Amino acid sequence: MKYVIRRHRVAVAVAGTAALLALTACGSDDEGGGGASGGPTQTDAVEAMRAAKSVHAVGEMIVVADPAQIDVQLDDKGNCVGSATTDDGAVEFVMQGDKAWMKPDAAYLDSEYMYDAAVIEQVEGSYLEETRSDVQSAITDLCKIDTYVEQTDSVVSFSPGMTQKEQTKHKGVAVVPYVNEDPKTSDGASMKIAAEGKPYPVTITDPEGAEVDLAFSAFGEPVKPKAPAADSVLTEDQVSDIEFEAM
């Protein structure tokens, strides 16, 4: 299976083929009582994400047809460090500009790199040195702010009439919650927007359609990934040698 980030929400009637897994990282605190007005809007949140220079995204989103657990910190300069996990395996990654280092587990090496068992035994636990252009597109997409702009916009576009709730706090951050309460379209979609400072989205949840459940933080904070230690890295030539010897 090759990873492709699904960018557009589908209608509820034809969605739901992949069940949304519970995600502790995106759990919410009390969401306030009744309706409210004023404060940041959903559109403000999309635009704030679009203008962000860096962000830390943790949660779940659909990759191809499967839910993927992600934990990614990235900026708009090509710096990125994170991980992605699906039923087909897990991979850690570090990116600096055009350079990339991938650390797949055995299942990922089998499903995505299609290495033989003898090669996997020698490669597992190491970082594979690659150029950014050679990394799977879905992984590089996870390292782009535009991906999270699109996820946020998708929730807003499908549920533009969310009900604004009273200001509350989410993990110590003052937020304005929005919840889809329309009985015709209500599907659990919700979002929390920072109530102070720039109106960044703090959480977005859309389990029935785009199947996204993400928490955002560290907006504007520096991302300084470190290249893996040399003794933990295998170059392309070294992997080729391992494959040749395993033949």
MARBA-3410 file (N, C-alpha, C, O; in Angstrom, 1 decimal):
247
0.8,-1.2,0.0,0.0,0.0,0.0,0.9,1.2,0.0,1.7,1.4,0.9 ~ 0.7,2.1,-0.9,1.4,3.4,-1.0,0.6,4.5,-0.3,-0.6,4.6,-0.5 ~ 1.2,5.3,0.5,0.5,6.3,1.3,0.1,7.5,0.4,1.0,8.0,-0.3 ~ -1.1,7.9,0.5,-1.6,9.1,-0.1,-2.5,9.8,0.9,-3.5,9.2,1.3 ~ -2.2,11.0,1.3,-3.1,11.7,2.2,-4.4,12.1,1.5,-4.4,12.7,0.5
-5.5,11.7,2.1,-6.8,12.0,1.5,-7.1,13.5,1.9,-7.1,13.8,3.1 ~ -7.3,14.3,0.9,-7.4,15.7,1.2,-8.9,16.2,1.3,-9.1,17.3,1.9 ~ -9.8,15.6,0.6,-11.2,16.1,0.6,-12.2,15.2,1.3,-12.1,14.0,1.2 ~ -13.0,15.8,2.1,-14.0,15.1,2.8,-15.0,14.5,1.9,-15.4,15.2,0.9 ~ -15.5,13.3,2.2,-16.6,12.7,1.5,-17.8,12.8,2.3,-17.8,13.0,3.5
-19.0,12.7,1.6,-20.3,12.7,2.3,-20.4,11.6,3.3,-19.8,10.5,3.1 ~ -21.1,11.8,4.4,-21.3,10.8,5.5,-21.9,9.6,4.9,-21.5,8.5,5.3 ~ -22.8,9.7,3.9,-23.4,8.5,3.4,-22.5,7.5,2.8,-22.8,6.3,2.7 ~ -21.3,8.0,2.2,-20.4,7.1,1.6,-19.1,6.9,2.4,-18.2,6.3,1.9 ~ -19.1,7.5,3.6,-17.9,7.4,4.4,-18.1,6.3,5.4,-19.0,5.5,5.4
-17.1,6.3,6.4,-17.2,5.4,7.5,-16.7,4.0,7.2,-16.9,3.1,8.0 ~ -15.9,3.8,6.1,-15.4,2.5,5.8,-14.2,2.1,6.8,-13.9,1.0,7.0 ~ -13.6,3.1,7.4,-12.6,2.9,8.4,-13.0,3.4,9.7,-13.3,4.6,9.8 ~ -13.0,2.6,10.7,-13.5,3.1,12.0,-12.4,4.0,12.7,-11.2,3.8,12.5 ~ -12.9,5.1,13.3,-12.0,6.0,14.0,-11.5,5.4,15.3,-12.4,5.0,16.1
-10.2,5.3,15.5,-9.7,4.8,16.8,-9.8,5.9,17.9,-9.7,7.0,17.6 ~ -9.9,5.4,19.1,-9.9,6.4,20.2,-8.5,7.0,20.3,-7.5,6.3,20.1 ~ -8.5,8.3,20.6,-7.2,9.0,20.7,-7.1,9.8,21.9,-7.7,10.8,22.0 ~ -6.3,9.3,22.9,-6.2,10.0,24.2,-5.6,11.4,24.0,-6.0,12.3,24.7 ~ -4.6,11.5,23.1,-4.0,12.8,22.9,-4.9,13.9,22.5,-4.6,15.1,22.8
-6.0,13.6,21.9,-6.9,14.6,21.4,-8.2,14.7,22.3,-9.2,15.3,21.9 ~ -8.1,14.0,23.5,-9.3,14.1,24.4,-9.5,15.5,24.8,-8.6,16.3,24.9 ~ -10.8,15.8,25.1,-11.1,17.2,25.4,-11.5,17.4,26.9,-12.0,16.4,27.5 ~ -11.4,18.6,27.4,-11.9,18.9,28.7,-13.4,19.3,28.6,-14.0,19.1,27.6 ~ -13.9,19.9,29.7,-15.3,20.4,29.6,-15.4,21.4,28.5,-14.5,22.2,28.3
-16.5,21.3,27.8,-16.7,22.2,26.6,-17.7,23.3,26.9,-18.2,23.9,25.9 ~ -17.9,23.7,28.1,-18.8,24.8,28.3,-20.2,24.4,28.2,-20.5,23.3,27.9 ~ -21.1,25.4,28.5,-22.5,25.1,28.5,-23.2,25.4,27.2,-23.0,24.7,26.2 ~ -24.0,26.5,27.2,-24.8,26.8,26.1,-24.1,27.6,25.0,-22.9,27.7,25.0 ~ -24.9,28.1,24.1,-24.3,28.9,22.9,-23.7,30.2,23.4,-23.9,30.6,24.5
-22.9,30.7,22.5,-22.2,32.0,22.8,-22.0,32.7,21.5,-22.3,32.2,20.4 ~ -21.5,33.9,21.6,-21.3,34.7,20.4,-20.0,35.6,20.6,-19.5,35.7,21.7 ~ -19.5,36.1,19.5,-18.3,36.9,19.6,-17.1,35.9,19.6,-17.2,34.7,19.6 ~ -15.9,36.5,19.7,-14.7,35.7,19.7,-14.3,35.2,18.4,-14.8,35.6,17.4 ~ -13.2,34.4,18.3,-12.7,33.9,17.0,-13.7,33.0,16.3,-14.5,32.3,16.9
-13.7,33.0,15.0,-14.5,32.2,14.2,-13.8,31.1,13.6,-12.6,31.0,13.6 ~ -14.5,30.1,13.0,-13.9,29.0,12.3,-13.0,29.4,11.2,-11.9,28.9,11.0 ~ -13.4,30.4,10.4,-12.6,31.0,9.3,-11.3,31.6,9.9,-10.3,31.4,9.2 ~ -11.4,32.2,11.0,-10.2,32.8,11.6,-9.2,31.7,11.9,-8.0,31.9,11.7 ~ -9.7,30.5,12.3,-8.8,29.4,12.7,-8.1,28.9,11.4,-6.9,28.6,11.5
-8.8,28.8,10.3,-8.2,28.3,9.1,-7.1,29.3,8.6,-6.0,28.8,8.2 ~ -7.4,30.6,8.7,-6.4,31.5,8.3,-5.2,31.6,9.2,-4.1,31.8,8.7 ~ -5.5,31.4,10.5,-4.3,31.4,11.4,-3.4,30.2,11.1,-2.2,30.3,11.2 ~ -4.0,29.1,10.9,-3.2,27.9,10.5,-2.4,28.1,9.2,-1.3,27.8,9.1 ~ -3.1,28.8,8.2,-2.4,29.1,7.0,-1.2,30.0,7.1,-0.2,29.9,6.4
-1.3,30.9,8.1,-0.2,31.8,8.3,0.9,31.3,9.3,1.9,32.0,9.5 ~ 0.7,30.1,9.9,1.6,29.6,10.9,3.0,29.3,10.3,3.0,28.8,9.1 ~ 4.0,29.5,11.0,5.4,29.2,10.6,5.8,27.9,11.0,6.7,27.3,10.4 ~ 5.2,27.3,12.1,5.5,26.0,12.5,4.3,25.5,13.4,3.5,26.3,13.9 ~ 4.3,24.2,13.6,3.2,23.6,14.3,3.6,22.2,14.8,4.4,21.5,14.1
3.0,21.7,15.9,3.1,20.4,16.3,1.7,19.7,16.2,0.8,20.2,16.9 ~ 1.6,18.7,15.4,0.3,18.0,15.2,0.4,16.6,15.7,1.3,15.8,15.4 ~ -0.6,16.3,16.6,-0.7,14.9,17.2,-2.1,14.4,17.0,-3.1,15.1,17.3 ~ -2.3,13.2,16.5,-3.6,12.6,16.4,-3.7,11.6,15.3,-2.8,10.8,15.1 ~ -4.9,11.6,14.7,-5.2,10.6,13.7,-5.8,11.3,12.5,-6.6,12.2,12.6
-5.4,10.8,11.3,-6.0,11.2,10.1,-6.0,10.0,9.1,-5.2,9.1,9.3 ~ -6.8,10.1,8.1,-6.9,9.0,7.2,-5.8,9.1,6.1,-5.5,10.1,5.5 ~ -5.1,8.0,5.9,-4.1,7.8,4.9,-4.5,6.7,4.0,-4.6,5.5,4.5 ~ -4.8,7.0,2.7,-5.5,6.0,1.9,-6.8,5.7,2.5,-7.7,6.5,2.6 ~ -7.0,4.4,3.0,-8.3,4.1,3.6,-8.1,3.7,5.0,-9.1,3.2,5.6
-7.0,3.9,5.6,-6.7,3.5,7.0,-6.4,4.6,7.9,-5.7,5.6,7.5 ~ -6.8,4.5,9.1,-6.4,5.6,10.1,-4.9,5.5,10.4,-4.4,4.4,10.6 ~ -4.3,6.6,10.5,-2.8,6.7,10.8,-2.7,7.5,12.0,-3.2,8.7,12.1 ~ -2.0,7.0,13.0,-1.6,7.8,14.2,-0.3,8.6,13.9,0.6,8.1,13.4 ~ -0.4,9.9,14.1,0.8,10.8,13.7,1.2,11.6,14.9,0.4,12.0,15.8
2.5,12.0,14.9,3.0,12.9,15.9,4.1,13.6,15.1,5.2,13.1,14.9 ~ 3.9,14.8,14.7,4.8,15.5,13.8,5.0,17.0,14.2,4.0,17.7,14.5 ~ 6.2,17.4,14.3,6.6,18.8,14.5,7.3,19.3,13.2,8.3,18.7,12.8 ~ 6.8,20.4,12.7,7.3,20.9,11.4,7.3,22.4,11.3,6.6,23.1,12.1 ~ 8.1,22.9,10.4,8.0,24.3,10.1,8.0,24.5,8.6,8.0,23.6,7.8
7.9,25.8,8.2,7.8,26.1,6.8,9.2,26.3,6.1,9.2,26.7,4.9 ~ 10.2,25.8,6.7,11.6,25.8,6.2,12.1,24.4,5.8,13.2,24.3,5.4 ~ 11.2,23.4,5.9,11.6,22.1,5.6,12.1,21.3,6.7,12.5,20.1,6.5 ~ 12.1,21.8,7.9,12.5,21.0,9.1,11.3,20.2,9.6,10.2,20.8,9.7 ~ 11.5,19.0,9.9,10.4,18.1,10.3,10.9,16.9,11.1,11.9,16.3,10.7
10.2,16.6,12.2,10.6,15.3,12.9,9.3,14.7,13.4,8.4,15.5,13.9 ~ 9.1,13.4,13.3,7.9,12.8,13.7,7.8,11.3,13.5,8.8,10.7,13.2 ~ 6.5,10.9,13.6,6.3,9.4,13.4,4.9,9.2,12.8,4.0,10.1,13.0 ~ 4.7,8.1,12.2,3.4,7.7,11.7,3.2,6.2,11.9,4.1,5.4,11.6 ~ 2.0,5.8,12.3,1.7,4.4,12.6,0.4,4.0,12.0,-0.6,4.7,12.2
0.4,2.9,11.2,-0.8,2.4,10.7,-0.8,0.9,11.0,0.1,0.3,11.6 ~ -1.9,0.2,10.6,-1.9,-1.3,10.7,-0.8,-2.0,9.9,-0.5,-3.1,10.2 ~ -0.2,-1.3,8.9,0.8,-1.8,8.1,2.2,-1.6,8.6,3.2,-1.9,8.0 ~ 2.3,-0.9,9.8,3.7,-0.7,10.3,3.8,0.8,10.8,2.9,1.6,10.7 ~ 5.0,1.1,11.3,5.3,2.4,11.8,6.6,2.9,11.3,7.5,2.1,11.0
6.8,4.2,11.2,8.0,4.8,10.7,8.3,6.1,11.5,7.4,6.9,11.7 ~ 9.5,6.3,11.9,9.9,7.6,12.4,10.7,8.3,11.3,11.3,7.6,10.5 ~ 10.7,9.6,11.3,11.4,10.3,10.3,11.9,11.6,10.8,11.4,12.3,11.7 ~ 13.1,12.0,10.1,13.7,13.3,10.4,14.0,13.9,9.1,14.6,13.3,8.2 ~ 13.7,15.2,8.9,13.9,15.9,7.6,14.5,17.3,7.9,14.1,18.0,8.8
15.6,17.6,7.1,16.2,18.9,7.2,16.5,19.3,5.7,17.3,18.8,5.0 ~ 15.7,20.2,5.2,15.8,20.7,3.9,15.6,19.5,2.9,14.5,18.9,2.9 ~ 16.6,19.2,2.1,16.5,18.1,1.1,16.9,16.8,1.7,16.8,15.8,1.0 ~ 17.4,16.8,2.9,17.9,15.5,3.5,16.7,14.8,4.3,15.9,15.5,4.9 ~ 16.7,13.5,4.3,15.7,12.8,5.1,16.3,11.5,5.6,17.2,10.9,5.0
15.9,11.1,6.8,16.3,9.8,7.5,15.0,9.1,7.9,14.2,9.7,8.7 ~ 14.8,7.9,7.5,13.6,7.1,7.8,14.0,6.0,8.7,15.0,5.3,8.4 ~ 13.2,5.7,9.7,13.5,4.6,10.6,12.2,3.7,10.7,11.4,3.9,11.5 ~ 12.0,2.8,9.7,10.8,2.0,9.7,11.0,0.8,10.6,12.1,0.3,10.8 ~ 9.8,0.3,11.1,9.9,-1.0,11.9,9.8,-2.1,10.9,9.7,-1.9,9.7
9.8,-3.4,11.4,9.9,-4.5,10.5,8.6,-4.6,9.6,8.8,-4.9,8.4 ~ 7.5,-4.3,10.2,6.2,-4.4,9.4,6.2,-3.4,8.2,5.8,-3.7,7.1 ~ 6.7,-2.2,8.5,6.8,-1.1,7.5,7.8,-1.5,6.4,7.6,-1.2,5.2 ~ 8.9,-2.0,6.8,10.0,-2.5,5.9,9.4,-3.5,4.9,9.8,-3.6,3.8 ~ 8.5,-4.4,5.5,7.9,-5.4,4.6,6.9,-4.9,3.7,6.8,-5.2,2.5
5.9,-4.0,4.3,4.8,-3.6,3.5,5.1,-2.4,2.5,4.6,-2.4,1.4 ~ 6.0,-1.6,2.9,6.3,-0.4,2.1,7.6,-0.5,1.3,7.6,0.0,0.2 ~ 8.6,-1.0,1.9,9.9,-1.2,1.2,10.0,-2.5,0.5,10.8,-2.7,-0.4 ~ 9.2,-3.4,0.9,9.1,-4.8,0.3,10.4,-5.5,0.3,10.8,-6.2,-0.6 ~ 11.1,-5.4,1.5,12.4,-6.1,1.7,12.1,-7.5,2.1,11.1,-7.8,2.7
13.1,-8.4,1.7,13.0,-9.8,2.2,13.3,-9.9,3.7,13.9,-8.9,4.2 ~ 12.9,-11.0,4.3,13.1,-11.2,5.7,14.6,-11.0,6.1,14.9,-10.4,7.1 ~ 15.5,-11.6,5.3,16.9,-11.5,5.6,17.4,-10.1,5.6,18.3,-9.7,6.4 ~ 16.9,-9.3,4.7,17.3,-7.8,4.6,16.7,-7.1,5.8,17.4,-6.3,6.5 ~ 15.4,-7.4,6.1,14.7,-6.7,7.2,15.5,-6.9,8.5,15.6,-6.0,9.4
16.0,-8.1,8.7,16.7,-8.5,10.0,17.9,-7.6,10.2,18.3,-7.3,11.3 ~ 18.6,-7.2,9.1,19.8,-6.4,9.2,19.5,-4.9,9.1,20.3,-4.1,9.6 ~ 18.4,-4.5,8.6,18.1,-3.1,8.4,17.2,-2.5,9.6,17.4,-1.4,9.9 ~ 16.4,-3.4,10.1,15.5,-2.9,11.2,16.3,-2.3,12.3,17.3,-2.8,12.8 ~ 15.8,-1.1,12.8,16.5,-0.4,13.9,17.4,0.7,13.4,17.9,1.5,14.2
17.7,0.7,12.1,18.6,1.8,11.6,17.7,2.8,10.9,16.6,2.6,10.5 ~ 18.3,4.0,10.7,17.8,5.0,9.9,18.2,4.8,8.5,19.4,4.6,8.2 ~ 17.3,4.9,7.5,17.7,4.9,6.1,17.9,6.3,5.6,16.9,7.1,5.6 ~ 19.0,6.5,5.0,19.3,7.9,4.5,18.7,8.0,3.1,19.0,7.2,2.2 ~ 17.9,9.0,2.9,17.3,9.3,1.6,17.3,10.8,1.3,17.5,11.6,2.2
17.1,11.1,0.1,16.8,12.5,-0.3,15.3,12.7,-0.1,14.5,11.8,-0.2 ~ 14.9,13.9,0.2,13.5,14.2,0.5,12.7,13.9,-0.7,11.5,13.4,-0.5 ~ 13.2,14.1,-1.9,12.4,13.8,-3.1,12.1,12.3,-3.2,11.2,11.9,-4.0 ~ 12.9,11.4,-2.6,12.7,10.0,-2.7,11.7,9.4,-1.6,11.3,8.3,-1.7 ~ 11.4,10.3,-0.6,10.5,9.8,0.5,9.1,9.8,-0.1,8.7,10.6,-0.9
8.3,8.8,0.4,6.9,8.6,0.0,6.2,10.0,0.2,6.4,10.7,1.2 ~ 5.3,10.3,-0.8,4.7,11.6,-0.8,3.8,11.8,0.4,3.8,13.0,0.9 ~ 3.2,10.8,1.0,2.4,11.0,2.1,3.2,11.4,3.3,2.7,12.1,4.2 ~ 4.4,10.9,3.5,5.2,11.3,4.6,5.7,12.7,4.4,5.7,13.5,5.4 ~ 6.1,13.1,3.2,6.5,14.5,3.0,5.3,15.4,3.2,5.4,16.5,3.6
4.1,14.9,2.8,2.9,15.7,3.1,2.7,16.0,4.5,2.2,17.1,4.9 ~ 3.0,15.0,5.4,2.8,15.2,6.8,3.8,16.3,7.3,3.6,16.9,8.4 ~ 4.8,16.6,6.5,5.7,17.6,6.9,5.4,19.0,6.3,6.3,19.8,6.2 ~ 4.2,19.2,5.8,3.8,20.5,5.2,2.6,21.1,5.9,1.7,20.4,6.2 ~ 2.8,22.3,6.3,1.7,23.0,7.0,0.4,23.0,6.2,-0.7,22.9,6.7
0.5,23.1,4.8,-0.7,23.1,4.0,-1.6,21.8,4.2,-2.8,21.9,4.1 ~ -1.0,20.7,4.6,-1.8,19.5,4.9,-2.7,19.8,6.0,-3.9,19.3,6.0 ~ -2.3,20.5,7.1,-3.1,20.7,8.2,-4.1,21.9,8.0,-5.1,22.0,8.6 ~ -3.7,22.8,7.1,-4.6,23.8,6.7,-5.8,23.1,6.0,-7.0,23.5,6.2 ~ -5.5,22.2,5.1,-6.6,21.5,4.4,-7.5,20.7,5.3,-8.7,20.6,5.1
-6.8,20.0,6.3,-7.6,19.2,7.2,-8.6,20.1,8.0,-9.7,19.8,8.3 ~ -8.1,21.3,8.5,-8.9,22.2,9.2,-10.0,22.8,8.4,-11.1,22.9,8.8 ~ -9.7,23.2,7.2,-10.6,23.7,6.2,-11.7,22.7,5.9,-12.9,23.1,5.7 ~ -11.3,21.4,5.8,-12.3,20.4,5.5,-13.4,20.3,6.6,-14.5,20.1,6.2 ~ -13.0,20.3,7.8,-13.9,20.3,8.9,-14.9,21.5,8.9,-16.1,21.3,9.0
-14.3,22.7,8.6,-15.1,23.9,8.6,-16.0,23.9,7.4,-17.2,24.3,7.5 ~ -15.5,23.4,6.2,-16.3,23.5,5.0,-17.6,22.6,5.1,-18.6,23.0,4.6 ~ -17.4,21.4,5.7,-18.5,20.5,5.8,-19.5,20.8,6.9,-20.7,20.5,6.8 ~ -19.0,21.5,7.9,-19.9,21.9,9.1,-19.7,23.4,9.4,-19.3,23.7,10.4 ~ -20.1,24.2,8.4,-19.9,25.7,8.6,-20.8,26.3,9.6,-20.5,27.4,10.1
-21.9,25.6,10.0,-22.8,26.2,10.9,-22.7,25.6,12.3,-23.7,25.5,13.0 ~ -21.5,25.3,12.7,-21.3,24.8,14.1,-21.7,25.8,15.1,-21.7,27.0,14.9 ~ -22.2,25.3,16.2,-22.6,26.1,17.3,-21.5,26.5,18.2,-20.7,25.7,18.7 ~ -21.3,27.8,18.4,-20.3,28.3,19.3,-20.7,28.1,20.7,-21.8,28.5,21.1 ~ -19.8,27.6,21.5,-20.0,27.4,23.0,-19.3,28.4,23.8,-18.4,29.2,23.3
-19.6,28.4,25.1,-18.9,29.3,26.0,-17.4,29.0,26.1,-17.0,27.8,26.1 ~ -16.6,30.0,26.3,-15.2,29.8,26.5,-14.9,28.9,27.6,-15.5,29.0,28.7 ~ -13.9,28.0,27.4,-13.5,27.1,28.5,-12.0,26.9,28.3,-11.3,27.7,27.7 ~ -11.4,25.9,28.9,-10.0,25.6,28.8,-9.8,24.2,28.3,-10.5,23.2,28.7 ~ -8.8,24.0,27.5,-8.4,22.7,27.0,-6.9,22.5,27.3,-6.1,23.1,26.8
-6.6,21.6,28.3,-5.3,21.4,28.7,-4.5,22.7,29.1,-3.4,22.9,28.7 ~ -5.3,23.5,29.8,-4.7,24.8,30.3,-4.8,25.9,29.3,-4.4,27.0,29.7 ~ -5.2,25.7,28.1,-5.3,26.7,27.1,-6.7,27.2,27.0,-7.7,26.4,26.8 ~ -6.9,28.5,27.0,-8.3,29.1,26.9,-8.7,28.9,25.5,-8.0,29.3,24.5 ~ -9.9,28.3,25.3,-10.4,28.0,23.9,-11.9,28.4,23.8,-12.6,28.4,24.8
-12.3,28.6,22.6,-13.7,28.8,22.2,-14.1,27.5,21.4,-13.6,27.3,20.3 ~ -15.0,26.7,22.0,-15.4,25.4,21.3,-16.5,25.7,20.3,-17.3,26.6,20.5 ~ -16.4,24.9,19.2,-17.5,24.9,18.2,-17.9,23.4,18.1,-17.1,22.5,18.0 ~ -19.2,23.2,18.0,-19.8,21.8,17.9,-20.9,21.8,16.8,-21.7,22.7,16.8 ~ -20.9,20.8,16.0,-21.9,20.6,15.0,-23.1,20.0,15.7,-23.1,18.8,16.1
-24.2,20.8,15.9,-25.4,20.3,16.6,-26.6,20.2,15.6,-27.7,20.0,16.1 ~ -26.3,20.4,14.3,-27.4,20.3,13.3,-27.9,18.8,13.3,-27.1,17.9,13.0 ~ -29.2,18.5,13.6,-29.6,17.1,13.6,-29.6,16.5,12.3,-29.5,15.2,12.2 ~ -29.5,17.2,11.2,-29.4,16.6,9.9,-28.0,16.3,9.5,-27.8,15.3,8.7 ~ -27.0,16.9,10.0,-25.7,16.7,9.6,-24.7,16.4,10.8,-23.6,16.1,10.6
-25.3,16.4,12.0,-24.4,16.3,13.2,-23.7,14.9,13.2,-24.4,13.9,13.0 ~ -22.4,14.9,13.2,-21.7,13.7,13.1,-20.5,13.7,14.0,-19.5,12.9,13.9 ~ -20.5,14.5,15.0,-19.4,14.6,16.0,-18.3,15.6,15.6,-17.4,15.7,16.3 ~ -18.5,16.3,14.5,-17.5,17.3,14.1,-17.5,18.4,15.2,-18.5,18.9,15.7 ~ -16.3,18.8,15.5,-16.1,19.9,16.5,-14.7,20.5,16.3,-13.8,19.9,15.6
-14.5,21.6,16.9,-13.2,22.2,16.9,-13.1,23.2,18.1,-14.1,23.7,18.6 ~ -11.8,23.4,18.6,-11.6,24.3,19.6,-10.6,25.3,19.1,-9.6,25.0,18.5 ~ -10.8,26.6,19.3,-10.0,27.7,18.8,-9.4,28.5,20.0,-10.1,28.8,20.9 ~ -8.1,28.8,19.9,-7.5,29.6,20.9,-8.3,30.9,21.1,-8.5,31.6,20.2 ~ -8.6,31.2,22.4,-9.4,32.4,22.7,-8.5,33.6,22.9,-9.0,34.7,22.9
-7.2,33.4,23.1,-6.3,34.5,23.4,-5.2,34.4,22.4,-4.8,33.4,21.9 ~ -4.7,35.6,22.0,-3.6,35.7,21.0,-4.2,35.3,19.6,-5.4,35.5,19.3 ~ -3.4,34.8,18.8,-3.8,34.4,17.4,-4.8,33.2,17.5,-4.6,32.3,18.3 ~ -5.9,33.2,16.7,-6.9,32.2,16.8,-6.6,30.9,16.2,-7.2,30.4,15.3 ~ -5.5,30.3,16.6,-5.1,29.0,16.1,-6.1,27.9,16.5,-6.7,28.0,17.6
-6.3,26.9,15.6,-7.1,25.8,16.0,-6.3,25.0,17.0,-5.1,24.7,16.8 ~ -6.9,24.6,18.1,-6.3,23.8,19.1,-6.6,22.3,18.9,-5.8,21.4,19.1 ~ -7.8,22.0,18.6,-8.2,20.7,18.2,-9.2,20.7,17.0,-10.0,21.7,16.9 ~ -9.2,19.7,16.2,-10.2,19.5,15.2,-10.6,18.1,15.2,-9.8,17.2,15.3 ~ -11.9,17.8,15.1,-12.4,16.4,15.1,-13.5,16.3,14.1,-14.5,17.1,14.1
-13.4,15.3,13.3,-14.4,15.0,12.2,-14.5,13.5,12.0,-14.0,13.1,10.9 ~ -15.0,12.8,12.9,-14.9,11.3,12.8,-15.7,10.6,11.7,-15.2,9.6,11.2 ~ -16.8,11.2,11.3,-17.6,10.5,10.3,-17.2,10.7,8.9,-17.4,9.8,8.0 ~ -16.7,11.9,8.6,-16.4,12.2,7.2,-14.9,12.1,6.9,-14.4,11.1,6.4 ~ -14.2,13.2,7.1,-12.7,13.1,6.8,-12.0,12.3,7.8,-10.8,12.0,7.6
-12.6,11.8,8.9,-12.0,11.0,9.9,-10.7,11.5,10.4,-9.6,10.9,10.2 ~ -10.8,12.7,10.9,-9.6,13.4,11.4,-9.8,13.8,12.9,-10.9,14.3,13.2 ~ -8.8,13.6,13.7,-8.9,13.9,15.1,-7.5,14.4,15.5,-6.6,13.6,15.9 ~ -7.3,15.7,15.4,-5.9,16.2,15.6,-5.9,17.3,16.7,-6.9,18.1,16.9 ~ -4.8,17.3,17.4,-4.5,18.4,18.4,-3.3,19.2,17.9,-2.3,18.6,17.4
-3.4,20.5,18.0,-2.3,21.3,17.5,-1.7,22.1,18.7,-2.4,22.6,19.6 ~ -0.4,22.4,18.6,0.3,23.2,19.6,1.6,23.7,19.0,1.9,23.4,17.9 ~ 2.4,24.4,19.9,3.7,24.8,19.5,3.8,25.7,18.2,4.7,25.6,17.5 ~ 2.7,26.4,18.0,2.7,27.3,16.9,3.8,28.3,17.0,4.0,29.0,18.0 ~ 4.6,28.5,15.9,5.7,29.5,15.9,7.0,29.1,16.6,7.9,29.8,16.6
7.0,27.9,17.3,8.2,27.5,18.0,9.2,26.9,17.0,8.8,26.3,16.1 ~ 10.5,27.1,17.3,11.5,26.6,16.4,11.5,25.1,16.3,11.3,24.4,17.3 ~ 11.8,24.6,15.1,11.9,23.1,14.9,13.3,22.9,14.5,13.8,23.4,13.5 ~ 14.1,22.2,15.3,15.5,22.0,15.1,15.8,20.5,15.2,16.4,20.0,16.1 ~ 15.4,19.7,14.2,15.7,18.3,14.2,17.2,18.0,14.0,17.9,18.8,13.3
17.7,17.0,14.7,19.1,16.6,14.6,19.2,15.4,13.8,18.5,14.4,13.8 ~ 20.2,15.4,12.9,20.5,14.2,12.1,20.9,13.1,13.0,21.5,13.2,14.0 ~ 20.4,11.8,12.7,20.7,10.7,13.5,22.2,10.5,13.6,23.0,10.9,12.7 ~ 22.7,9.8,14.7,24.1,9.5,14.8,24.5,8.6,13.6,23.8,7.8,13.2 ~ 25.8,8.9,13.2,26.3,8.2,12.0,26.2,6.7,12.1,26.0,6.0,11.1
26.5,6.1,13.3,26.5,4.7,13.4,25.1,4.1,13.4,25.0,2.8,13.5 ~ 24.1,4.9,13.4,22.7,4.4,13.3,22.1,4.6,11.9,20.9,4.3,11.7 ~ 22.9,5.0,11.0,22.4,5.3,9.6,22.9,4.3,8.6,24.1,4.0,8.6 ~ 22.1,3.9,7.7,22.5,3.1,6.5,22.2,4.0,5.3,21.1,4.5,5.1 ~ 23.2,4.1,4.4,23.1,4.8,3.2,22.4,3.9,2.2,22.3,2.7,2.4
22.0,4.5,1.0,21.4,3.7,0.0,22.4,2.6,-0.5,22.0,1.5,-0.8 ~ 23.7,3.0,-0.7,24.7,2.0,-1.1,24.8,0.8,-0.1,24.9,-0.3,-0.5 ~ 24.8,1.1,1.2,24.9,0.1,2.2,23.7,-0.9,2.2,23.8,-2.1,2.3 ~ 22.5,-0.3,2.0,21.3,-1.1,1.9,21.4,-2.0,0.6,21.0,-3.2,0.7 ~ 21.9,-1.5,-0.5,22.0,-2.2,-1.7,23.0,-3.4,-1.5,22.8,-4.5,-2.0
24.1,-3.2,-0.7,25.0,-4.2,-0.5,24.4,-5.3,0.4,24.6,-6.5,0.1 ~ 23.5,-4.9,1.4,22.8,-5.9,2.2,21.9,-6.7,1.4,21.8,-7.9,1.5 ~ 21.2,-6.1,0.4,20.3,-6.8,-0.4,21.0,-7.8,-1.3,20.6,-8.9,-1.5 ~ 22.2,-7.4,-1.8,23.0,-8.2,-2.7,23.5,-9.5,-2.0,23.4,-10.6,-2.5 ~ 23.9,-9.2,-0.8,24.5,-10.3,0.0,23.4,-11.3,0.4,23.6,-12.5,0.7
22.1,-10.8,0.5,21.0,-11.7,1.0,20.4,-12.5,-0.2,19.5,-13.3,0.0 ~ 20.9,-12.2,-1.4,20.3,-12.9,-2.6,20.8,-14.4,-2.6,20.4,-15.1,-3.5
END
